[in-house]
Amino acid sequence: MTTMGEELTPKERATRSDGSSFLLSVHHDSVQPRFVTARKESGINYVCSDKASGFSIFISRLNPRFAESESLAKNLGEALLKRGLVPTLHHAEPIQGENRPLLDARLGIYQYDSLGVLKYAKVPALLLEAAVIVHPDDDRQAQSPEFQKKIADSVAEMAAGQTRKGGSHE
């Protein structure tokens, strides 16, 4: 268990998953700085981009349980699609800072081997970028209880599928 304000390295976070059925790290996504512009609305300065919107799922081939991670990622992607969410494909663009191998375009699954939380986990592990926070529509959507329920329900469906296959979830 982590105490309030405790900072953990990705490796420490990953090792805390030992004994669990899987590790899921949930985040908001962004885009490369060159695609971000400054805007001002109602006297408030903010940054945004129309470059990309949607979800992304990352897994690592360096995870010792890569095949199970990939299976979970596919289950999560299907569950997100079923709820009307769409993947973003901007991480596969051949530009510096992106250029991630796209394992499944329909489901938004990428290979990202250098993410410590994925590669150091001893259990199947995935990282979900639920929305592109600098995209104005994604930002508004991510704040809505309806969107949050879609994400939670998708994760629960993925976990239930893992349990049916013989694992337990925590």
C-alpha angles and dihedrals in degrees: 000000000000123000122224111282094011111143117213128189116235088254091053090048091050095049091051087066093067109125093027125109093237144342122238120185113192123202145155115251132225138186134244112288093248089066095052123093131190117242136177124212127171089352093305122120117216141153126240145162136201089200098103143000135178138054134309130196121204129197132173128228086208090067107103089227098047096143091056091045089053092049091051091047090053091049091049093047091051091048092051092048090049088059093053099260120136132209125242117227099195094107090069094058112121095243134113111278094025128045093120117167107258107220097179121010095188092055098034095239119159135181112235111169100176097062103110095205089060103038097044097047114106090205129062106288138193137173118214121202096198098190141352099257095199092057106093095222094044090048093053092043094049090057094055122098089224093059092044089052090051090054093045093047091049091051091047090051090050091049092048089053089052090051092051088054091060104271129107126225131223 
